[in-house]
Every structure is written in C-alpha cells, then in structure tokens.
C-alpha cells in the first residue's frame, strides 16, 4: 500500500498533483498546465466530465483509493474532503 502523497491536490478529484503523470490538466491553449486540476479531470480549459456530480466523483475516488489498497478509515477521511474542493463549493 502506498501512502497518499502530501502536497497540492486536484481541486476536482483530490488526486495528488505529484501523482499526475502529465503534470496537471491543460488550460484552453492546450499547453499551459493547470495548477488546480489534474489531467484526468481537466483538459483544454474544460472539465472532462462537466456533468458529473460531487456524489458521482466521490464514488470514483472511493473506488480508486480502495483499488490502491488505502485503508477504509483513510478513504473515508479523504472522501469527506472532496466536498471542500474548489470545484464543488457552492
């Protein structure tokens, strides 16, 4: 099991930006890297799943963390953090 890396996280899915193999999503010019969103969530200045709900994102995050072998208490703590991410704030 790998610990969740510290540092900035995607403001849509909570993935550590240091884990993004592409170095972050891209802004509308297609080359400038986003410092807020990962490449799974954001490309060319748009969300890859613009209609996904916060609850659907939480399900995806949960599945990804469990698949990575993250213990349930850590998963649950991280899932609650998704609600506070920039994308999901009202």
C-alpha positions in Angstrom: 0.0 0.0 0.0 1.3 3.4 -0.9 0.6 6.4 1.4 -1.3 9.3 -0.1 1.4 11.8 -1.2 1.4 15.2 0.5 1.2 18.4 -1.3 -1.3 20.1 -3.7 -4.3 18.0 -4.8 -6.6 18.3 -7.8 -9.5 20.5 -6.8 -12.0 18.2 -8.5 -11.0 14.7 -7.5 -8.4 15.1 -4.7 -5.7 13.3 -6.6 -2.2 14.5 -5.5 -0.9 16.6 -8.3 2.5 15.0 -7.8 0.9 11.7 -8.9 -0.4 13.1 -12.2 1.9 11.7 -14.9 1.0 14.6 -17.2 1.9 17.2 -14.6 -1.7 18.6 -14.4 -4.5 19.3 -16.8 -4.2 21.8 -19.6 -5.7 25.3 -19.9 -7.6 26.4 -23.0 -4.4 26.8 -25.1 -3.8 23.1 -24.7 -0.2 23.5 -23.4 -0.3 25.6 -20.2 -0.6 23.3 -17.2 -3.3 23.8 -14.7 -2.1 24.2 -11.2 -5.6 23.4 -9.8 -6.8 20.4 -11.7 -5.3 17.0 -12.8 -5.2 15.8 -16.4 -7.9 13.2 -15.6 -10.4 16.0 -14.7 -9.4 19.0 -16.9 -8.2 19.3 -20.5 -8.1 22.2 -22.8 -9.6 24.5 -20.2 -12.7 22.3 -19.7 -13.7 19.6 -17.3 -13.5 16.1 -18.9 -16.8 15.2 -17.2 -18.7 18.5 -17.0 -21.9 17.0 -15.8 -20.6 14.7 -13.1 -22.0 15.4 -9.6 -20.0 15.6 -6.4 -21.5 12.3 -5.3 -20.5 10.6 -8.5 -17.0 11.9 -8.1 -16.9 10.6 -4.6 -17.8 7.2 -5.8 -15.0 7.3 -8.4 -12.5 8.5 -5.8 -13.6 5.8 -3.3 -13.1 3.0 -5.9 -9.7 4.4 -6.9 -8.5 4.6 -3.3 -9.8 1.1 -2.4 -8.1 -0.3 -5.6 -4.9 1.2 -4.4 -5.2 -0.6 -1.1 -5.8 2.5 1.0 -7.3 1.5 4.4 -11.0 2.3 4.9 -10.6 4.9 7.6 -8.2 6.9 5.3 -10.6 6.5 2.4 -13.5 7.8 4.4 -11.5 10.8 5.7 -10.5 11.7 2.1 -14.0 11.3 0.7 -15.3 14.0 3.1 -12.5 16.3 1.8 -13.9 16.2 -1.7 -16.9 18.3 -0.7 -14.5 21.2 0.2 -12.6 21.2 -3.1 -12.9 24.3 -5.3 -15.0 22.6 -8.0 -17.7 21.5 -5.5 -18.0 24.6 -3.4 -21.3 26.5 -3.8 
